[in-house]
Amino acid sequence: MWSDVFAADFQSRPYWQDIAPNVPLPEHELAAEVDVLIIGAGYTGLNAALQTAREGMSTLVIDAEDPGWGCSLRNGGQLSTSLKPSFSTLSRRYGAELATQLCQEGQASLDYMHDLSADGLDMGLKDVGRFHGAHKPHLYGKLAREAESGHPVWKPDAFMVPKSEMASELGTDAYFGGIVYPHHCSIDVSKYLPSLLLRALKLGAQVKGNCRALSLERAGSGFKVLTEQGAVTAGKVILATNGYSGPLSPWHQRRIIPIGSYVIATEELPEDLVDRLFPTNRVLSDTRKLVYYYRLSPDRKRVIFGGRVSLSETDPRNSASKLHLDMCALFPDLARYKVSHGWMGFVGYTFDTLAHCGEDQGLFYANGYCGSGVGMASYLGMRIGQKAAGREPVLSAFEKIPNSTRPLYTGNPWFLAPSVMVYRVRDRLGI
């Protein structure tokens, strides 16, 4: 029953929104003409704005909702090297040279977040490492072979934790051991977006929330964009909408698959229970295709638990109930603690499970982070912002790979339901 799962003050919005400081936006009339218009005020768009505004370009960032309303305030705050395909897979697709470049940029995305943090941008970054659990016995051996072989581009320093030593990592019997990637990190989502927004404003960028872009068309050497607050003429446009991309640009819409990702936060937990179940502050995931990703809140008082438990759920109580069941299957001791927040966001997937960026005569974009977007969205936003500002003549490796779509796909992922059914079967079998 719902009453057994939800706290009395349950909120159907991200936990991060409740604790994030409010950043008031200056009340300006919408600029009629700018050097660069950025559509999307999340990690991609605001990191791009840092670059264009720093170069003295008049920069306007607009968003259909409040800045960061999309996945920039709906994610789990986990940082990795952001690449899903292995080096061998990338080499088969593109050759060893381009595969190496892609991996180098995956590492660069993690380094970029460290650089931002070192430069004083408050994101609560912590080098906690990641524990990745084997949910079937034979998958532990697969992870062990990965740890032994290392990586041809970056140094993962990964090490194995056998099931007999699991108590040092997690208080659960649900995994058959796992692997630790010590260089993966966590951030405080409630701090990063507001800090990013404040920096963009201080550099002179204009940011307008609740200003949806309604149409985009070329006008001479630039663009004319009609918004809910009026028309804007821009020399250059950066699309930074990712999983929230709609019909504004059909070419981009056909290359992004919006997939719902669902998250809950528990009510505050007893300190001794937290210490027993989560003796480290690591970010956490496992070998399922329909992956669970979870962690403690920055204050170590709650569990933030996410996963792909639905396709098109509109009632957050339904998805939150499913996530609570899944969480308690891993940690039965959490069954008597309730859910304080439940929410979802649309991550932007691609058909090759890689991010993409590029330009078409002044129209720039970066998207398709495939559920690992905190670092990569920030990094590629920076790269595309530099390019728009004329400071980045070298192509990103993510501009060099084909950005393909599929026949009959126009933005409605009709194929997700059968795909998820296949993944659920594969997860049960461990294949």
C-alpha positions, 0 to 999 in steps of 0.5 A: 500500500502507498501509505506504507511506503511514502512519508507524510510529507512526500514530495513528487519533485527532486530532493535536490530542488528542496535543498538547492539555494535559490538564484534570482535571475535579473529582471531584464527585457528579452534581448532582441539581438545577441551574438549567441543564443543558447537553448537549454539552461542545464549543464550543457548550456551553462557551461557553453555560456561560460565560454561565450560570455568570457569571450565578450559575446553577448550571450542569452540562455533560455529554458522552457522551465526554470534553469536546471529544471531538467536532468541537471537537477534530476540526476544522481550526482555521479561522475565517471569517464562517461563512456558506455562502449568498451575500448575494444568495441570502439576500436571495432567501430572506428579504429584504434586511433579514434577509439583512443581519442574518444577515451581520452575525451572521456577522461577529459570530462572527468578532469574538467569537473576537477578543474571547475571545482579547483577554480572555485565553482562549488559542486561538493566534488568528492573522490569517493570511487565507485563500487560496481556490483556483480548481480550474477556469480559469473559476472564477477569473473567478467569484472575481474578479467576487466580489472586484470587487463587494465585500460589502454588509454587511462589508468583505472586502478580498479580492484576487486572486492570478493563476496567474502569481503562485501561488508567493507563496501556494502551491507547486502548479500545481493551481490556476488562481489564487485569492482571498485573504480577509485577515481569516480566521484560524486557531486552535490547536485544541489550546489553545482547547478546554482553555482554554475548559474551564478558564474554565468550571470557574473560573466555577463550572460543573460539567463531567461527561465520559462521562455520556451523556444517555439521556432528556429529558422535561418535568417541571413547569416544568422538565426531568428528564434521565436520564444514565448517572450518574443523574437530573438535574432542571433548570430549563432545558436547552441542547442543544449536540450538533450533528453528534452529535445523536441520538434524545434530541430527535427534533425536533432530530434531524430537522433535523440531517444528520450528515456525516463530515469526514475529516482527516490530519496528516503527519509532520514535514516539512523546513523548506525544503519547508514554506517553498516549498510554504506560504510563508504561514501562511494557512488554505486551501480551494478551489472544489470542492463536496466541498471540501478544507480544509487548513493548516499545524500551528501550529508549521509542521511538518506539513500538516493536510489535510481533506476529504469523501472518504467517507460512512460509513468506519469504518477511518481508514486507508482515509479517510486513504489517500484524503486522502493521495492527494488531498493529493499530487495538489495537492502532489506533493512531499509524496508521500514523506512519511507520515501520522502521524494520521488521524481523522474527525468528524461535522459538523452540516449543515442543509437550508438550509446555515445555522446555527440556534438557538432555544428552546421553553419552556426548551429551548434549542439551537444547531446546524447550522454546516455545516462552519464551526463553530469561530467560529459554534458559539462565538458562538451558544453564547454567544448561547443561553447569554445567553438562558438566563441572561435577558440576551439578549432580542433574537432572533438572526437565526438564530432568525428563519429557518425550521428545516425538515426533509424528509419521510421524514428521521428522522436517517439521511441516506440521500440522501447517497450520490447527493448526493455522486455529483452533487457529484463530477461537478460538481467534475470539470466545475467547475459 
